[in-house]
Amino acid sequence: MKLNDEIRKNNPFKVPEGYFDSLKERTIAAIREQESRHQIGEPEVSAAGTRYDDTAEGSPRRGARLIRMKPFLALAAAILGFAILATAMARLVGSGNKVVDYEPGKSLYADLAFEEVDTYMLENELIMAEPLSTEIKEEEISSEAIIDYLIMEDIDYNEIYELL
């Protein structure tokens, strides 16, 4: 509390004698003076200060609208630039995959290059493409090959001979 007492003693701010005695009358007089200046139909003065005409040549707020819009204009320009670059890149990358004069069914390779084909469809296409090889030859598996396979799978000899 000692600090508060020191501040009160050494306060640099002083009010002139009788200032608050006539404050009420001076405030009322200033308000009446402002009211008498305004004519009917003239816009009122805002609490922030004087109202300016933004369109007037000498107006200090004429450039304020442009300054406030600069970030938005920069953002719009950046988005537009990105859209243009993305479109250009999509066209450049996408144009490399096109085949000139593509006719479906012209060749088996062309059909396979542009369609997903499962193995069943691929076998049917290959059989249709080569009609002379209608016979499918099957390999004959020898009993020795079967025995070798079963031995490699760790099955006893006794079980193998029982199965034969």
C-alpha positions in Angstrom: 0.0 0.0 0.0 3.0 2.2 0.3 3.2 2.3 -3.5 -0.4 3.6 -3.8 0.4 6.5 -1.4 3.5 7.4 -3.4 1.5 7.5 -6.7 -1.2 9.7 -5.2 1.4 12.2 -3.9 3.4 12.3 -7.2 0.5 12.2 -9.7 1.5 14.3 -12.7 -2.1 14.8 -14.0 -3.8 17.8 -12.6 -7.3 19.2 -13.4 -7.7 23.0 -13.7 -9.6 24.7 -10.9 -13.4 24.8 -11.5 -13.3 22.5 -14.6 -16.0 20.2 -13.5 -18.2 23.0 -12.2 -19.1 24.2 -15.7 -18.7 20.9 -17.6 -22.4 20.2 -17.8 -23.3 23.6 -19.3 -20.4 23.4 -21.8 -21.4 19.9 -23.0 -25.1 20.9 -23.5 -23.9 24.0 -25.5 -21.7 21.9 -27.7 -24.5 19.5 -28.5 -26.9 22.3 -29.4 -24.3 23.9 -31.6 -23.8 20.6 -33.5 -27.6 20.2 -33.9 -27.9 23.8 -35.3 -25.3 23.1 -38.0 -27.2 20.2 -39.5 -30.0 21.0 -41.9 -33.0 18.8 -42.7 -32.1 15.9 -45.1 -28.4 16.1 -44.4 -26.9 12.8 -43.1 -26.0 12.7 -39.5 -22.5 12.5 -38.2 -21.6 9.0 -37.1 -20.1 8.4 -33.7 -16.8 7.5 -35.4 -16.4 11.0 -36.9 -17.1 12.9 -40.0 -18.8 11.2 -42.9 -16.9 11.3 -46.2 -18.1 11.0 -49.7 -16.2 8.0 -51.1 -16.7 9.1 -54.7 -15.2 12.6 -54.3 -11.8 13.2 -55.9 -10.1 14.6 -52.8 -11.7 12.1 -50.4 -9.2 10.4 -48.1 -11.2 7.2 -48.1 -11.3 6.9 -51.9 -8.5 4.3 -52.0 -9.7 2.6 -48.8 -12.0 0.3 -50.7 -9.3 -0.9 -53.0 -6.9 -1.4 -50.1 -9.5 -3.5 -48.2 -10.1 -5.6 -51.3 -6.5 -6.4 -52.2 -6.3 -9.7 -50.2 -9.5 -10.9 -51.8 -8.3 -9.9 -55.3 -5.0 -11.7 -54.7 -6.8 -14.8 -53.6 -9.1 -14.8 -56.6 -6.1 -14.3 -58.9 -4.3 -17.2 -57.2 -7.3 -19.5 -57.6 -7.8 -18.6 -61.2 -4.1 -19.1 -62.0 -4.2 -22.6 -60.3 -7.3 -23.5 -62.3 -5.6 -22.5 -65.6 -2.5 -24.5 -64.7 -4.4 -27.5 -63.6 -6.4 -27.5 -66.8 -3.3 -27.1 -69.0 -1.6 -30.0 -67.2 -4.6 -32.2 -67.5 -4.8 -31.6 -71.2 -1.0 -32.2 -71.7 -0.9 -35.4 -69.6 -4.3 -36.7 -70.9 -3.4 -36.3 -74.6 -0.5 -38.8 -74.5 -2.8 -41.8 -73.9 -5.0 -41.4 -77.0 -4.7 -43.8 -79.9 -5.2 -42.4 -83.4 -7.8 -44.1 -85.5 -8.8 -46.8 -83.0 -11.4 -49.3 -84.3 -12.8 -51.8 -81.9 -12.2 -55.4 -83.0 -9.5 -54.5 -85.4 -6.9 -56.5 -83.5 -6.8 -58.5 -80.3 -4.0 -56.4 -78.9 -5.9 -53.2 -79.4 -8.9 -54.7 -77.6 -6.7 -55.9 -74.7 -5.0 -52.6 -74.4 -8.2 -50.7 -73.6 -10.3 -53.2 -71.8 -9.9 -55.2 -68.7 -10.1 -58.8 -69.7 -10.4 -61.7 -67.3 -8.7 -65.1 -68.1 -11.9 -66.7 -69.3 -12.5 -64.0 -71.9 -8.8 -64.1 -72.9 -8.9 -67.9 -73.5 -12.1 -67.6 -75.5 -10.5 -64.8 -77.7 -7.4 -66.9 -78.2 -9.4 -69.9 -79.2 -11.5 -67.9 -81.6 -8.4 -66.3 -83.1 -6.8 -69.6 -83.9 -9.5 -72.0 -85.2 -7.1 -74.7 -86.5 -5.9 -75.7 -83.1 -9.2 -77.1 -81.7 -7.7 -80.1 -80.0 -6.2 -79.4 -76.7 -3.5 -81.9 -75.9 -3.2 -83.1 -72.3 0.1 -84.3 -70.9 0.1 -87.8 -69.7 1.4 -87.9 -66.2 3.5 -91.0 -65.3 3.2 -92.9 -62.1 6.8 -92.2 -61.4 6.1 -88.4 -61.4 3.2 -89.0 -59.0 5.4 -91.0 -56.6 8.1 -88.4 -56.7 5.6 -85.7 -55.9 4.2 -87.6 -53.0 7.7 -88.3 -51.6 8.5 -84.6 -51.8 5.3 -83.9 -49.7 6.6 -86.2 -46.9 4.2 -89.0 -47.4 5.3 -92.5 -46.3 6.1 -95.2 -48.9 3.6 -97.5 -47.3 0.8 -95.0 -47.8 1.8 -94.4 -51.4 1.7 -98.2 -52.2 -1.6 -98.5 -50.5 -3.1 -95.7 -52.7 -1.7 -97.4 -55.9 
